[in-house]
Amino acid sequence: MKFNSGRFWLQFAVFGMASVAVFIAAFLSLLYWQFDSHSARQKLEAAFSAHGRILHVNGGISPVFWPKPGIAANDVTLTEADGSSPFARMRRIELRFAWFPLLQKHYTIERLRLTGLDATITRQVDGSLNIADLLQPQPDQEVDVRLDRLELYDGTLALRDIAQQARIGLSALRIDATDLQSDGDIEFSATTEWGKYRFPVEGETPIRIADDQIELAGLRLQTTGKLPPVQSFQAQLTANTRINLAKSLIAADKVGFTLKTSSPEAGLTLNAPSLEISQDGLRIPSLQYAGNLIGSEGKHSLHGTASEFILTGQHASAALTRGNYIQSSGPHALTLDFESPLELTTDHLLRAQPAKIQALITTPFLPRGALQSQLTGTVDLSLDSSTLDTTLAGLFDGAELSFSGRQEGFLKPKRTASLALARLDLNRYLPEPDGPLAPLLNSRQKISLGWLARQDFSGRFVIGELRVGRMTAQQIDADITANRNGIDIPRLSAAIYQGQLEGSAKISNDQVPTLSINQSIRHMNIQPLLVDLFDFSRIEGSGNGHATLSAQGRTFDEWRQTMNGTLEIGLQRGALTGINLVEALKNLPAELSQWGTRTYTSDTQQKTPFQNLSATFAFESGVGRNQNLKLTSPLIDLAGGGKIDIGRNIIDYSLDVRANAREFPRLKDMNVPIKITGAMASPTYALDFNAMIKDKKTESEKQQALKEQLTRPLQALRQ
């Protein structure tokens, strides 16, 4: 026989393969002949009896041989540990056994395949799981579990937490775990169902099993999808995890969670050096968090730490959390530094109490500084209704402050608030005065109201004392709304200059903002108001007034120059300061040649007292015109008209001075015209010669008319 012959080796291979096939067929026939479906059914159904559970095979049981021998059972149900409540149902179970132990009728399960699993895992109020008994090893002389491969296809799993009243579903569940007896790997995928939302989840991890310890070093879970109100999101969880089956304990280190969303663009990062999950709950010794959000009303950023976070049943708490929150919209920013313990109540209310907050507001409207406050109180966040309730008290720039507010929603928040402040001096933050006017009225700083398009706010503000420029007001009480349409103050009252102000104001959020004012004043001391607003100190007295004004512009300066509307004033027991008209008439110049050039400059020591003064101004483009000014006093009466240009800060008035007919009955027809012109802060007074000689043609007639007009009052006044 030639051993190097090709025909020999071909025949050897054919007969060898045939012999192996016959041997395998004989062996499988032997297994099949030895297989007892009734006995297998009994063994399966008795497998969980030690746990109090009942397993029932509703379908058929058949042997399987490749790649390893085993059995397959169809339509299998398993009860809870009480023996009656349903726990799981499986369309098909396949158990694969090791070859040689099987010949000795000892079953060593090496592979398990579950198809169509439908089960519910429940966390009880005490923190225990309804599968805790299944995780404990049970001695069995005939069955030994040494899984090397676990497969689950088309599964449905419900995760239910009775304490938290929460439920998460997993459908289309797939798990493929390989090499479980050494250094193995697990791949996982499912569709998560959370309420009405559905999104896919997938993950992978190395796995090592030693006795009752399972180590998942490098666990990674990730998901993407849509979860209103965000357009889309991506989330990932990473950790090194250890599961102790004997103690029902899960420990993890290097835990990281990231979340990114689009529309709005947002991100959240959580990092924990370690955590533990046991029957008592979840414990995280320390946690770092950071988040950002670009929303309709600007940018938000948050970062901080929390220590000793504990979740047990429906209660969660953190011994202390510290952080920093910044909300910015263009050049405007709100910064909050906070410190507080945290508590999650049974009604899903996250409470920070006592919360310590330091607030800082920066804006170009306050170029000299920032508004600062130190507050303590309570902050409540409702996880169910997405509302934030705040009650705080403390100091604002050294003055006492109390605040309560509510925010409904976070992507498009609706805010309400009530604020009471003892004192606010905006001069600490506003620009230095420019020119003779109060800083705000002379400011050319552009008014930007674009941020209002993202606001929905209403509230009440009470301020004990307010200083703006040189103005001072007390007991300010206002209702305010701010939204995309503008700022509306439907109710405004204040104690101002020994009087009372009441009315409303509004600023529209148009391309060119419009200011509307409807205000009434009662018993107000007019001189300090005019001094603080316009540096105009030439009128004294107290009385009433009403203003219905509007203006358009992008700066306060433009508002002054575009002022339209009406202003009515009525004063009692006052004086015109800067000149004593009675003395002026007594000291008229003797030479007529000087009358046309002589003027009387303001002298604050000189006054013309009056009993009553009334006037109505019609403003147009920043110029207030008045034709019905009336002044009555014991010796003289004034009447006339003119204009006040608040845009250019000038005054131009023509007045007729008449002797009081009761005091000087012989001069009841006397008329001396006076001209008041110049800057409002320092006007000049002069005789209005044009009015005195307007009907005279010749020079001699004009001279005679002047003498008659001027000598008559002199004689009368000297009596």
C-alpha positions as CSV (number, residue, x, y, z in Angstrom):
1,M,0.0,0.0,0.0
2,K,1.3,3.3,-1.0
3,F,0.8,5.8,1.8
4,N,1.9,8.7,-0.4
5,S,-0.8,8.0,-2.9
6,G,-3.5,10.6,-3.4
7,R,-6.2,8.0,-3.8
8,F,-5.3,6.6,-0.4
9,W,-5.7,9.8,1.4
10,L,-9.0,10.6,-0.4
11,Q,-10.4,7.2,0.6
12,F,-9.2,7.7,4.2
13,A,-10.8,11.1,4.4
14,V,-14.2,9.9,3.0
15,F,-14.4,6.9,5.2
16,G,-13.1,8.9,8.3
17,M,-15.8,11.5,7.8
18,A,-18.4,8.9,7.3
19,S,-17.4,7.1,10.5
20,V,-17.5,10.5,12.5
21,A,-21.0,11.2,11.0
22,V,-22.2,7.7,12.0
23,F,-20.8,8.2,15.5
24,I,-22.4,11.6,16.0
25,A,-25.7,10.3,14.6
26,A,-25.5,7.3,17.0
27,F,-24.7,9.6,19.9
28,L,-27.5,12.0,19.1
29,S,-29.9,9.1,18.7
30,L,-28.8,7.9,22.1
31,L,-29.4,11.3,23.6
32,Y,-32.8,11.6,21.9
33,W,-33.7,8.0,23.0
34,Q,-32.7,9.0,26.6
35,F,-34.6,12.3,26.4
36,D,-37.8,12.2,28.5
37,S,-39.9,15.3,27.8
38,H,-42.1,14.6,30.8
39,S,-39.1,14.4,33.1
40,A,-37.7,17.5,31.6
41,R,-40.9,19.4,32.1
42,Q,-41.0,18.3,35.8
43,K,-37.4,19.4,36.3
44,L,-38.0,22.8,34.7
45,E,-41.2,23.4,36.7
46,A,-39.6,22.4,39.9
47,A,-36.5,24.6,39.3
48,F,-37.9,27.6,41.1
49,S,-40.0,25.9,43.8
50,A,-37.4,26.7,46.5
51,H,-38.1,30.4,45.8
52,G,-41.8,29.9,46.2
53,R,-42.2,30.6,42.5
54,I,-44.1,28.5,40.1
55,L,-42.9,27.9,36.5
56,H,-45.3,26.4,34.1
57,V,-44.5,25.2,30.6
58,N,-47.7,25.8,28.5
59,G,-46.2,24.6,25.2
60,G,-44.1,21.7,24.1
61,I,-40.6,20.7,25.2
62,S,-38.1,19.3,22.7
63,P,-34.4,18.4,22.7
64,V,-31.9,20.5,20.7
65,F,-28.5,19.2,19.7
66,W,-26.4,21.8,17.9
67,P,-24.0,23.4,18.7
68,K,-24.6,21.9,22.2
69,P,-27.2,19.6,23.5
70,G,-30.1,21.1,25.4
71,I,-33.8,21.5,25.6
72,A,-36.2,24.1,24.3
73,A,-39.5,25.0,26.0
74,N,-42.3,27.1,24.5
75,D,-44.7,29.5,26.2
76,V,-43.3,29.5,29.7
77,T,-44.7,31.5,32.6
78,L,-43.2,32.3,36.0
79,T,-44.9,33.7,39.1
80,E,-43.7,36.1,41.7
81,A,-42.4,34.6,45.0
82,D,-45.9,34.5,46.3
83,G,-46.7,31.7,43.9
84,S,-49.6,33.5,42.3
85,S,-48.9,36.9,40.9
86,P,-47.5,36.8,37.4
87,F,-43.8,37.9,37.0
88,A,-42.7,36.9,33.5
89,R,-43.7,35.2,30.3
90,M,-41.4,33.8,27.7
91,R,-42.2,32.6,24.2
92,R,-39.3,30.3,24.1
93,I,-36.4,29.2,26.4
94,E,-33.4,27.3,25.2
95,L,-31.0,25.7,27.7
96,R,-27.7,24.3,26.4
97,F,-25.7,21.9,28.6
98,A,-22.1,20.7,28.7
99,W,-21.5,17.5,26.9
100,F,-19.9,15.1,29.3
101,P,-21.7,16.0,32.5
102,L,-24.9,15.3,30.5
103,L,-23.9,11.7,29.9
104,Q,-23.9,11.3,33.7
105,K,-27.3,12.9,33.9
106,H,-25.9,16.0,35.5
107,Y,-27.0,19.2,33.9
108,T,-24.5,22.0,33.6
109,I,-26.1,25.0,31.9
110,E,-23.6,26.8,29.7
111,R,-25.9,28.7,27.4
112,L,-29.3,30.4,27.9
113,R,-31.4,31.9,25.2
114,L,-34.7,33.7,25.9
115,T,-37.0,34.8,23.2
116,G,-40.0,37.0,23.7
117,L,-39.4,37.7,27.4
118,D,-42.1,39.9,29.0
119,A,-41.3,40.7,32.7
120,T,-41.7,43.4,35.3
121,I,-38.9,44.2,37.8
122,T,-40.4,46.1,40.8
123,R,-38.6,48.1,43.5
124,Q,-40.7,47.9,46.7
125,V,-41.2,50.7,49.1
126,D,-38.5,49.3,51.4
127,G,-36.0,49.3,48.5
128,S,-36.0,45.6,47.9
129,L,-36.4,44.1,44.4
130,N,-38.9,41.4,43.4
131,I,-36.0,39.5,41.8
132,A,-33.7,39.5,44.8
133,D,-34.4,35.7,45.4
134,L,-33.4,34.9,41.8
135,L,-30.1,36.5,42.3
136,Q,-29.1,34.3,45.2
137,P,-27.3,31.0,44.3
138,Q,-29.3,27.9,45.1
139,P,-27.6,24.5,45.6
140,D,-28.8,21.7,43.3
141,Q,-27.2,18.4,42.9
142,E,-28.5,17.9,39.3
143,V,-28.4,21.4,37.9
144,D,-25.3,23.6,37.8
145,V,-25.3,27.0,36.2
146,R,-22.1,28.0,34.6
147,L,-23.3,30.3,31.9
148,D,-20.8,31.1,29.2
149,R,-23.3,32.7,26.8
150,L,-26.6,34.6,27.5
151,E,-28.9,35.7,24.7
152,L,-32.1,37.6,24.9
153,Y,-34.1,38.7,21.9
154,D,-37.3,40.6,21.4
155,G,-37.8,41.2,25.1
156,T,-40.1,43.5,26.9
157,L,-39.1,44.7,30.4
158,A,-40.9,47.1,32.8
159,L,-38.9,48.8,35.5
160,R,-41.3,49.9,38.3
161,D,-40.6,51.9,41.4
162,I,-43.4,51.9,43.9
163,A,-41.9,54.4,46.2
164,Q,-41.2,56.9,43.4
165,Q,-44.4,56.0,41.5
166,A,-42.3,55.8,38.4
167,R,-42.3,53.3,35.5
168,I,-39.9,52.9,32.6
169,G,-40.5,50.3,29.9
170,L,-37.9,48.6,27.6
171,S,-39.2,47.0,24.4
172,A,-37.3,45.3,21.5
173,L,-34.8,44.3,24.2
174,R,-31.7,42.5,23.1
175,I,-28.8,41.3,25.2
176,D,-25.9,39.3,24.0
177,A,-23.3,38.3,26.6
178,T,-20.3,36.1,25.6
179,D,-17.4,34.5,27.4
180,L,-19.0,34.9,30.7
181,Q,-16.6,32.3,32.3
182,S,-13.6,34.5,31.6
183,D,-13.3,38.1,30.4
184,G,-16.5,38.5,28.6
185,D,-18.5,41.2,26.8
186,I,-22.1,42.3,26.9
187,E,-23.9,44.2,24.1
188,F,-27.3,45.7,24.9
189,S,-30.0,47.5,23.0
190,A,-33.7,48.4,23.6
191,T,-36.3,51.0,23.0
192,T,-37.1,53.0,26.1
193,E,-40.6,54.0,26.9
194,W,-41.0,56.8,29.4
195,G,-44.6,58.0,29.6
196,K,-45.5,59.0,26.1
197,Y,-41.9,59.3,24.9
198,R,-39.9,56.6,23.2
199,F,-36.2,56.6,22.4
200,P,-33.5,53.9,21.7
201,V,-30.9,52.9,24.2
202,E,-27.8,50.9,23.5
203,G,-24.7,49.9,25.4
204,E,-21.7,47.7,25.9
205,T,-19.4,46.7,28.7
206,P,-16.6,44.2,29.5
207,I,-17.8,41.7,32.2
208,R,-16.0,39.5,34.7
209,I,-17.9,37.1,37.0
210,A,-16.3,35.7,40.2
211,D,-18.5,33.8,42.6
212,D,-21.2,36.3,43.6
213,Q,-19.4,39.3,42.2
214,I,-20.0,40.8,38.8
215,E,-17.6,43.5,37.5
216,L,-18.5,45.8,34.6
217,A,-15.3,47.7,34.1
218,G,-16.1,50.2,31.4
219,L,-19.9,50.3,31.3
220,R,-21.2,52.6,28.6
221,L,-24.9,53.3,27.8
222,Q,-26.0,55.9,25.2
223,T,-29.2,57.1,23.7
224,T,-30.4,59.5,21.1
225,G,-33.9,60.7,20.1
226,K,-36.5,63.3,20.5
227,L,-38.0,64.3,23.8
228,P,-40.2,67.4,23.7
229,P,-39.8,70.2,24.3
230,V,-36.3,69.7,22.9
231,Q,-35.8,68.9,19.2
232,S,-33.3,66.1,19.7
233,F,-30.9,64.9,22.4
234,Q,-27.9,62.7,23.0
235,A,-27.1,61.2,26.4
236,Q,-24.3,58.9,27.6
237,L,-23.6,57.2,30.9
238,T,-20.2,55.7,31.7
239,A,-19.0,53.9,34.9
240,N,-16.9,51.2,36.4
241,T,-19.5,49.0,38.2
242,R,-19.4,46.2,40.7
243,I,-22.5,44.1,41.6
244,N,-22.5,42.1,44.8
245,L,-25.3,39.6,44.4
246,A,-24.9,38.3,48.0
247,K,-25.3,41.8,49.5
248,S,-27.7,43.1,46.8
249,L,-25.2,46.0,46.4
250,I,-24.1,48.0,43.4
251,A,-21.0,50.1,43.7
252,A,-19.6,52.3,40.9
253,D,-16.7,54.7,40.5
254,K,-15.7,57.2,37.8
255,V,-19.4,57.7,37.0
256,G,-20.0,60.2,34.3
257,F,-23.2,61.4,32.6
258,T,-23.5,63.8,29.7
259,L,-26.6,65.2,27.9
260,K,-26.7,67.4,24.8
261,T,-29.8,68.8,23.2
262,S,-30.6,70.9,20.1
263,S,-33.4,73.5,19.8
264,P,-32.7,74.7,22.4
265,E,-29.0,74.1,22.5
266,A,-28.1,72.8,25.9
267,G,-25.7,70.5,27.8
268,L,-25.4,68.9,31.2
269,T,-22.5,67.0,32.7
270,L,-22.5,65.0,36.0
271,N,-19.4,63.4,37.5
272,A,-19.3,61.3,40.7
273,P,-16.1,59.7,41.9
274,S,-18.2,57.0,43.5
275,L,-21.7,55.9,44.3
276,E,-23.5,53.0,46.0
277,I,-27.0,51.5,45.3
278,S,-28.4,49.2,47.9
279,Q,-31.8,48.2,49.3
280,D,-31.5,51.3,51.5
281,G,-31.3,53.5,48.4
282,L,-28.7,55.5,46.4
283,R,-25.8,57.3,48.0
284,I,-23.3,59.7,46.3
285,P,-20.6,61.1,48.6
286,S,-19.7,63.9,46.2
287,L,-21.1,65.1,42.8
288,Q,-19.9,67.7,40.4
289,Y,-22.4,69.2,37.9
290,A,-22.2,71.7,35.0
291,G,-24.8,72.8,32.6
292,N,-25.5,75.4,29.9
293,L,-28.5,76.4,27.9
294,I,-28.9,78.8,25.0
295,G,-32.6,79.7,25.1
296,S,-34.9,82.3,23.7
297,E,-34.1,84.8,26.5
298,G,-30.3,84.4,26.4
299,K,-27.6,82.1,27.7
300,H,-27.6,80.2,31.0
301,S,-24.7,78.4,32.7
302,L,-24.5,76.5,35.9
303,H,-21.8,74.6,37.7
304,G,-21.2,73.5,41.3
305,T,-20.8,70.6,43.7
306,A,-23.1,68.6,46.0
307,S,-22.1,66.5,48.9
308,E,-23.7,63.5,50.6
309,F,-26.5,63.0,48.1
310,I,-28.9,60.3,49.4
311,L,-32.0,58.9,47.7
312,T,-34.2,56.6,49.8
313,G,-37.8,55.7,48.8
314,Q,-39.5,59.0,47.9
315,H,-37.0,61.1,49.8
316,A,-33.8,62.6,48.5
317,S,-31.4,65.0,50.1
318,A,-28.0,66.6,49.8
319,A,-26.1,67.8,52.9
320,L,-24.8,70.8,51.0
321,T,-24.7,72.1,47.4
322,R,-22.6,75.0,46.2
323,G,-22.7,76.6,42.8
324,N,-22.7,79.5,40.4
325,Y,-25.5,80.4,38.0
326,I,-25.1,83.0,35.2
327,Q,-27.9,84.2,32.9
328,S,-26.8,86.6,30.2
329,S,-28.6,88.4,27.4
330,G,-26.3,90.5,25.2
331,P,-24.4,92.8,27.6
332,H,-26.8,92.2,30.5
333,A,-26.0,89.5,33.0
334,L,-27.4,88.1,36.3
335,T,-24.9,86.1,38.4
336,L,-26.0,84.0,41.4
337,D,-23.6,82.3,43.9
338,F,-25.6,80.0,46.1
339,E,-25.1,77.6,49.0
340,S,-27.8,75.4,50.5
341,P,-28.8,71.9,51.6
342,L,-31.3,70.2,49.3
343,E,-34.3,68.0,50.0
344,L,-36.7,66.2,47.6
345,T,-40.0,65.9,49.3
346,T,-42.6,63.1,48.7
347,D,-44.6,65.4,46.3
348,H,-41.6,65.7,44.0
349,L,-40.7,69.2,45.3
350,L,-37.0,70.0,45.4
351,R,-36.4,72.4,48.2
352,A,-33.3,74.5,49.1
353,Q,-33.6,75.8,52.6
354,P,-32.0,77.8,54.0
355,A,-30.7,79.0,50.7
356,K,-27.9,81.6,50.8
357,I,-27.6,83.6,47.6
358,Q,-25.3,86.4,46.5
359,A,-26.8,88.1,43.4
360,L,-25.0,90.4,41.0
361,I,-26.6,92.3,38.1
362,T,-24.4,94.0,35.4
363,T,-25.8,96.0,32.5
364,P,-24.6,99.0,30.3
365,F,-27.5,100.9,31.8
366,L,-25.5,100.9,35.0
367,P,-22.0,101.6,33.7
368,R,-20.5,102.7,37.1
369,G,-21.2,99.5,38.9
370,A,-23.4,96.5,39.4
371,L,-26.4,95.8,41.6
372,Q,-25.4,93.5,44.5
373,S,-27.5,91.7,47.1
374,Q,-27.1,89.1,49.8
375,L,-30.2,87.0,50.4
376,T,-31.4,84.0,52.4
377,G,-34.6,82.1,52.2
378,T,-36.3,79.2,50.5
379,V,-36.2,78.0,46.9
380,D,-38.7,75.3,45.8
381,L,-38.6,73.5,42.4
382,S,-41.6,71.4,41.5
383,L,-40.4,68.6,39.2
384,D,-44.0,67.7,38.3
385,S,-45.2,71.2,37.2
386,S,-41.8,72.7,36.3
387,T,-42.3,75.7,38.6
388,L,-39.8,77.6,40.7
389,D,-41.0,79.4,43.8
390,T,-38.6,81.7,45.7
391,T,-39.0,83.5,49.0
392,L,-35.9,85.5,50.0
393,A,-34.9,88.3,52.3
394,G,-31.7,90.2,52.9
395,L,-29.7,93.2,51.9
396,F,-29.6,95.0,48.6
397,D,-26.7,97.5,48.5
398,G,-27.0,97.8,52.2
399,A,-30.8,98.3,52.3
400,E,-33.3,95.7,53.5
401,L,-35.0,93.7,50.8
402,S,-37.7,91.0,50.6
403,F,-38.6,89.1,47.5
404,S,-41.1,86.4,46.5
405,G,-41.5,85.1,43.0
406,R,-42.6,82.2,40.8
407,Q,-41.4,81.0,37.5
408,E,-43.5,78.6,35.4
409,G,-41.6,76.7,32.8
410,F,-37.9,77.0,31.8
411,L,-37.6,77.1,28.1
412,K,-40.3,79.8,27.7
413,P,-40.6,81.0,31.4
414,K,-43.5,83.0,32.8
415,R,-42.5,84.9,35.8
416,T,-44.3,86.7,38.6
417,A,-42.7,88.5,41.5
418,S,-43.2,90.8,44.5
419,L,-40.3,93.0,45.7
420,A,-40.0,95.3,48.7
421,L,-36.9,97.4,49.0
422,A,-36.1,99.9,51.7
423,R,-33.9,102.2,49.7
424,L,-32.4,102.3,46.2
425,D,-29.8,104.9,45.0
426,L,-29.3,104.4,41.3
427,N,-26.8,107.3,41.3
428,R,-24.2,104.8,42.5
429,Y,-24.4,103.1,39.2
430,L,-25.6,105.6,36.6
431,P,-23.3,107.8,34.4
432,E,-21.9,111.0,35.8
433,P,-24.2,114.0,35.2
434,D,-23.6,115.6,31.7
435,G,-24.6,119.2,31.6
436,P,-27.2,121.0,33.8
437,L,-29.9,118.4,33.5
438,A,-30.4,115.3,35.6
439,P,-28.3,112.4,34.3
440,L,-31.2,110.3,32.9
441,L,-32.9,113.2,31.1
442,N,-29.7,114.2,29.4
443,S,-28.4,110.7,28.6
444,R,-27.6,109.7,25.1
445,Q,-27.2,106.0,26.1
446,K,-29.3,104.0,23.6
447,I,-32.3,102.2,25.1
448,S,-32.2,98.6,24.0
449,L,-35.5,96.7,24.5
450,G,-34.8,93.7,22.4
451,W,-34.5,91.5,25.5
452,L,-38.2,92.1,26.1
453,A,-39.1,89.8,23.1
454,R,-38.2,86.8,25.4
455,Q,-39.9,88.0,28.6
456,D,-43.2,87.3,30.2
457,F,-43.1,89.0,33.6
458,S,-45.6,90.6,35.9
459,G,-45.1,91.8,39.4
460,R,-45.3,94.5,42.1
461,F,-42.4,96.6,43.3
462,V,-42.4,98.6,46.5
463,I,-39.5,100.9,47.2
464,G,-39.2,103.0,50.4
465,E,-36.9,105.6,48.9
466,L,-35.6,106.0,45.4
467,R,-32.9,108.4,44.1
468,V,-32.4,108.9,40.4
469,G,-30.2,111.8,39.4
470,R,-31.2,114.5,41.7
471,M,-34.8,113.2,42.1
472,T,-35.9,111.7,45.3
473,A,-39.2,109.8,45.8
474,Q,-40.6,107.8,48.7
475,Q,-43.2,105.1,49.2
476,I,-43.1,104.0,45.6
477,D,-45.7,101.3,44.8
478,A,-46.0,100.0,41.2
479,D,-47.5,97.1,39.2
480,I,-45.3,96.2,36.3
481,T,-45.6,93.9,33.3
482,A,-42.8,93.2,30.8
483,N,-43.3,91.2,27.6
484,R,-42.6,91.3,23.9
485,N,-44.9,94.3,23.6
486,G,-43.0,96.5,26.0
487,I,-43.0,97.6,29.7
488,D,-46.3,98.6,31.1
489,I,-46.8,100.2,34.6
490,P,-50.6,100.4,34.9
491,R,-50.4,101.6,38.5
492,L,-47.8,103.8,40.0
493,S,-48.0,105.8,43.2
494,A,-45.3,107.7,45.1
495,A,-44.8,110.3,47.8
496,I,-42.8,112.9,46.0
497,Y,-41.7,116.4,47.2
498,Q,-44.3,116.6,50.0
499,G,-47.0,115.6,47.6
500,Q,-48.6,112.5,46.1
501,L,-48.1,111.1,42.5
502,E,-50.4,108.6,40.9
503,G,-50.9,107.4,37.4
504,S,-49.4,105.1,34.8
505,A,-46.5,104.8,32.3
506,K,-45.7,102.6,29.4
507,I,-42.7,102.0,27.0
508,S,-43.5,100.2,23.8
509,N,-41.1,97.7,22.3
510,D,-41.2,99.1,18.8
511,Q,-38.3,99.7,16.4
512,V,-38.3,103.2,17.9
513,P,-39.6,102.9,21.5
514,T,-42.5,105.1,22.5
515,L,-42.9,106.4,26.1
516,S,-46.4,107.2,27.3
517,I,-47.1,108.9,30.7
518,N,-50.4,109.7,32.4
519,Q,-49.7,111.1,35.8
520,S,-51.4,113.3,38.4
521,I,-49.8,115.1,41.3
522,R,-51.4,116.6,44.4
523,H,-50.0,119.1,46.9
524,M,-46.5,118.8,45.5
525,N,-43.7,121.3,46.2
526,I,-42.9,122.3,42.7
527,Q,-39.5,124.1,43.1
528,P,-37.3,121.1,44.2
529,L,-38.9,118.9,41.5
530,L,-38.1,121.5,38.8
531,V,-34.6,121.9,40.2
532,D,-33.9,118.2,40.3
533,L,-35.4,117.6,36.8
534,F,-34.3,120.7,34.9
535,D,-32.2,122.9,37.2
536,F,-35.1,125.4,37.0
537,S,-35.6,127.1,40.4
538,R,-37.6,130.2,39.4
539,I,-41.0,129.0,40.7
540,E,-42.0,128.2,44.2
541,G,-45.3,126.9,45.5
542,S,-47.3,123.8,46.1
543,G,-50.3,122.5,44.1
544,N,-51.7,120.0,41.7
545,G,-50.9,119.0,38.2
546,H,-51.7,116.5,35.5
547,A,-49.5,115.2,32.6
548,T,-50.5,113.3,29.6
549,L,-47.3,113.0,27.5
550,S,-45.7,110.8,24.9
551,A,-42.3,110.6,23.2
552,Q,-40.4,108.5,20.7
553,G,-36.7,107.8,20.6
554,R,-33.9,105.5,21.3
555,T,-32.4,107.6,24.1
556,F,-33.6,109.8,26.9
557,D,-32.3,112.8,25.1
558,E,-34.5,111.9,22.1
559,W,-37.5,111.5,24.3
560,R,-37.0,115.0,25.6
561,Q,-36.8,116.4,22.1
562,T,-39.9,114.5,20.8
563,M,-42.2,115.1,23.8
564,N,-45.8,115.6,22.9
565,G,-49.0,116.0,25.0
566,T,-50.4,118.3,27.6
567,L,-49.3,119.4,31.1
568,E,-51.6,121.3,33.5
569,I,-50.4,122.9,36.7
570,G,-52.0,124.9,39.4
571,L,-50.0,126.4,42.3
572,Q,-50.9,128.2,45.5
573,R,-49.0,130.5,47.9
574,G,-45.8,130.6,45.9
575,A,-43.4,133.0,44.3
576,L,-41.5,133.8,41.1
577,T,-37.8,133.8,42.2
578,G,-35.1,135.7,40.6
579,I,-36.9,139.1,40.3
580,N,-39.1,141.2,42.4
581,L,-41.4,142.7,39.9
582,V,-42.8,145.3,42.3
583,E,-39.3,146.6,43.1
584,A,-38.4,146.4,39.4
585,L,-41.3,148.6,38.5
586,K,-40.3,151.1,41.2
587,N,-36.7,151.3,39.9
588,L,-37.4,151.6,36.3
589,P,-34.5,153.5,34.5
590,A,-34.9,157.2,34.3
591,E,-33.5,157.5,30.8
592,L,-35.7,156.2,28.1
593,S,-32.6,155.6,25.9
594,Q,-31.7,152.8,28.3
595,W,-35.0,151.1,28.3
596,G,-34.4,149.1,25.2
597,T,-31.1,147.6,26.4
598,R,-31.6,147.3,30.2
599,T,-32.4,143.8,31.5
600,Y,-32.7,142.3,34.9
601,T,-30.7,139.1,35.6
602,S,-31.8,136.5,38.0
603,D,-31.2,137.1,41.7
604,T,-32.2,134.2,43.9
605,Q,-32.8,136.7,46.8
606,Q,-35.5,138.5,44.8
607,K,-39.0,137.1,44.7
608,T,-42.4,138.0,43.4
609,P,-45.0,136.4,45.7
610,F,-48.3,135.1,44.3
611,Q,-51.5,133.6,45.6
612,N,-52.3,131.4,42.6
613,L,-50.6,130.4,39.4
614,S,-52.1,128.3,36.7
615,A,-51.0,127.2,33.2
616,T,-51.7,124.6,30.5
617,F,-48.9,123.5,28.2
618,A,-49.3,121.8,24.9
619,F,-46.1,120.0,24.0
620,E,-45.0,119.3,20.5
621,S,-41.5,118.0,19.6
622,G,-40.2,118.9,23.0
623,V,-41.5,122.4,23.0
624,G,-44.3,123.2,25.5
625,R,-46.4,126.2,24.4
626,N,-48.7,128.0,26.8
627,Q,-51.1,130.9,26.2
628,N,-53.1,130.9,29.4
629,L,-50.6,131.5,32.2
630,K,-52.3,133.4,35.1
631,L,-50.7,134.7,38.3
632,T,-52.5,136.6,41.0
633,S,-50.8,138.4,44.0
634,P,-51.7,141.1,46.4
635,L,-50.1,143.9,44.3
636,I,-49.9,142.7,40.8
637,D,-51.4,140.2,38.4
638,L,-49.6,138.5,35.5
639,A,-51.1,137.0,32.4
640,G,-49.4,135.9,29.2
641,G,-47.9,133.0,27.3
642,G,-44.8,131.6,25.8
643,K,-42.9,128.4,25.4
644,I,-40.5,126.1,27.2
645,D,-38.1,124.1,25.0
646,I,-37.0,121.2,27.1
647,G,-34.9,119.8,24.3
648,R,-32.8,123.0,24.1
649,N,-33.3,123.9,27.7
650,I,-34.5,127.5,27.0
651,I,-37.5,129.6,28.0
652,D,-39.2,132.4,26.1
653,Y,-42.2,134.2,27.7
654,S,-44.2,137.4,27.3
655,L,-46.2,138.5,30.3
656,D,-48.5,141.4,31.0
657,V,-48.1,143.0,34.5
658,R,-51.2,144.7,35.8
659,A,-51.7,146.5,39.1
660,N,-54.1,144.7,41.4
661,A,-57.4,146.6,41.0
662,R,-58.3,146.0,44.7
663,E,-55.1,147.6,46.0
664,F,-54.8,150.2,43.3
665,P,-58.3,150.9,41.9
666,R,-57.1,154.0,39.9
667,L,-54.7,151.8,38.0
668,K,-56.9,149.0,37.1
669,D,-56.2,149.5,33.4
670,M,-52.4,149.6,33.7
671,N,-50.5,147.2,31.6
672,V,-46.7,146.6,31.7
673,P,-45.3,143.9,29.3
674,I,-42.4,141.8,30.6
675,K,-40.1,139.5,28.6
676,I,-38.5,136.4,30.1
677,T,-35.9,134.7,27.9
678,G,-32.7,132.6,28.1
679,A,-31.6,129.4,29.7
680,M,-34.1,127.9,32.1
681,A,-31.5,127.8,34.8
682,S,-30.7,131.5,34.5
683,P,-33.3,133.5,32.5
684,T,-33.3,137.3,32.0
685,Y,-36.1,139.7,32.6
686,A,-36.8,142.8,30.6
687,L,-39.5,145.3,29.6
688,D,-41.2,144.3,26.4
689,F,-40.9,147.6,24.6
690,N,-42.2,146.2,21.3
691,A,-45.5,145.4,23.0
692,M,-45.7,148.9,24.6
693,I,-45.3,150.8,21.4
694,K,-46.7,148.4,18.9
695,D,-49.5,150.8,17.8
696,K,-47.3,153.9,17.7
697,K,-45.8,155.2,14.4
698,T,-43.6,158.2,15.1
699,E,-40.7,158.4,17.5
700,S,-42.4,161.0,19.6
701,E,-45.6,158.9,19.9
702,K,-43.5,156.0,21.1
703,Q,-41.6,158.2,23.6
704,Q,-44.9,159.5,25.0
705,A,-46.4,156.1,25.2
706,L,-43.5,154.7,27.2
707,K,-43.7,157.6,29.6
708,E,-47.3,157.1,30.2
709,Q,-47.0,153.4,30.7
710,L,-44.1,153.7,33.1
711,T,-44.9,156.8,35.2
712,R,-48.4,155.5,36.1
713,P,-47.2,152.4,37.9
714,L,-44.4,154.3,39.6
715,Q,-46.8,156.8,41.1
716,A,-49.2,154.1,42.2
717,L,-46.5,151.9,43.7
718,R,-45.0,154.8,45.6
719,Q,-48.2,155.7,47.3
